Amino acid sequence: MVHIRRARRAKIAAQVDRELPGLTDGDRRRILEEQLREHTVLEAERARRRHACAVVEVEERRAAAARCREREEEAEQARRPARGAGCR
């Protein structure tokens, strides 16, 4: 995880240097930190959306499994002879 953050920081720093040459060290650091915060906020939002989608998918799979079990139980009940059906 640390290596991903370091790589992201290096990538953003290179982008800042390329787009805004001649910044003072303080301005460069400030802009870099601002862009890293923005990136972190975006990543957190993406993670929340992925999690919400995953929760929905899990619930859909559980509901589908329950429907499947219900159909199997109904089919099993239909295969069993009714009590007393053969008696007359």
N, C-alpha and C positions, 0 to 999 in steps of 0.2 A: 504494500500500500504506500509506503514511504517513497519508493522509487517512482511510483505513478505521480505522486504530488511533486516530486523534484523535477520529473520530466515535464510536467505541465508548467511548472514555474519557469523552467528554462525556455520552453516554447513561447510563453507569453512575454518573457523578458526579451527574447530575440525579436519578437514582433514589435514590442515597444521601441527597441533600439532602431529597427528598420523604419518604422513609421514616424518616429519622433526623434531624429538625431539631434544631438547637441543639448540634450536636457542636462540640468545639474543632477548630481547624485540624489539630492533630496527630492526633486521633482520626479525623477525616474522611479525612485522607491515608492513614492506616494501613488503614482499612476499604476505601477506594477501591483501594489497591494490592492488598489481599487479594482483592477481588472480580475485579480485572483478572487476577491470577495464576490464579484458579479458571477464569475464562473462557478464558484461554490454554491451560490444561491440557485443557479440554473441546474446544477447537478442534483441538488437536494430536491428540487421540484420534479425533475425527471425520475428520481428514485421513488418519490411519493406516487407519481403516476404509475410507474411499473408495479409498485406494491399493490395499488388499488386494482389494477388489471389482474394481477395474480390472484388476489382475493376473489374477484368475480369468477375467474376461471376455475378455481378450486370449488367454489359453491356450485357452479354449473356442472362440474364433473360429479360432485356428490349427489346432486339432484338427478342426473342421468343414471347414476348407479342405483339410486333408490327406485327410479321408474323401472329399470331393468329387473331388479329383484322382485318388484311387485308383479311384473308381467310373468316372471318365472314361477312365482307362487301361484298366480291365477292359472297358468298352464298346468301346473302340478295338480291343483285342485280339480281341473277339468278332466285330467287323466284318471283320477281315482274314481272308482265306481261309487255312486251314491249309496248311503247305508240303506239297506232294505230294498234296493232296486231289483235284485234278483229273486226276492221272496214273493210268493203268491200263493 
